[in-house]
């Protein structure tokens, strides 16, 4: 909104010209989303408590997590509303990149909201049936892939994707394969972030790191000079995604104000599915789907740990008559909760912040590794 109206007053005062600059609007978007989340937090948490929207803790999970039962969930609305309001204020609203990522955030947030609502309000332990959740995720991914094929918004073919470590190399997909590929990226990323959301601040901190990384990448790809210097595809208009990414990073940081250990509120599936969906669509629009594997390395490891644990248990149960496990518990952060707690001889709840901070460090290293691929070619 600001972008469309305020620069016109530059002849009144030169400061209004700042609203033409991506860096200024990105900073403004991040600050606005942060303030929205922080200021709306207390009232939202009180409302969730009045509605008795409390987290249901699995009995088979870590024993130290049982004390978290009843903590308000669905706090992801703070991130979504803060980021959405900030994006509407600071971004160029006619930009298709912004529109599509914002749609992903809201669509996946709605799926997560339904899942949380069924769990904590309707008291259905399974929440939204898994196949319905998957249908919702895949349907958006298929629709997005089909839209990009039929109505290209890039100056290069939509079916191209940049390959890390190779200068000017792109993967070229058949249109039908690309549509399926997009659906799998959207579904896989949203579920990976959802699986990571198991400790206070874990998914939020890693999400903020990932969005900041892709925000910087969007800025670089959207400039003809930096994209040429780094050997990246030049995609004019993608710089606006830096504003959206900053808004999400700001909203997440504001949410972390209340989600830091001991958490006053959890993001729930409302937040985790929304963040994963938005992150996936950003990567797709930036032609950086393969780079997402590096930026979101911790998310990938968390998802793979669950897949490996379930698969190995089923195989050994069928072949040996008794299921065996690769990890003490999955997802991966629960495994390290057990292992590091035993190694330090402390209770599980005292090790949670150690796991979170170490995983944040790994997330930062993944981001740095992703940036290094821009020059290691």
Buried (B, 14 or more C-beta within 10 A) or exposed (E): EBBEEBBEEBEEEEEBBBBEEBEBBBBBBBBBBBBBBBEBBEEBBEEBBEEEBBBBBEEEBBEBBEEBEBBBBBBBBBBBBBBBBBBBBBBBBEBBBBBBBBBBBBBBBBBBBBBBBBBBEEEBEEBBEEEEBBEBBBBBBBBBBBBBBEEEBBEEBBBBBBBBEEEEEBBEBEBEEBBBBBBBBBBBBBBBBBBBBBBBBBBBBBBBBBBBBBBBBBBBBBBEEBBEEBBBBBBEBBBBBBBBBBBBBBBBBBBBBBBBEEBBBBBBBBBBBBBBBBBBBBBBBBBBBBBBBBBBBBBBBBBBBBEBBBEBBEEBEEEEEEBEBBBBBBBBBBBBBBBBBEEEEEEBBEBBBBBBEEBBEBBBEBBEBBBEBBEEE
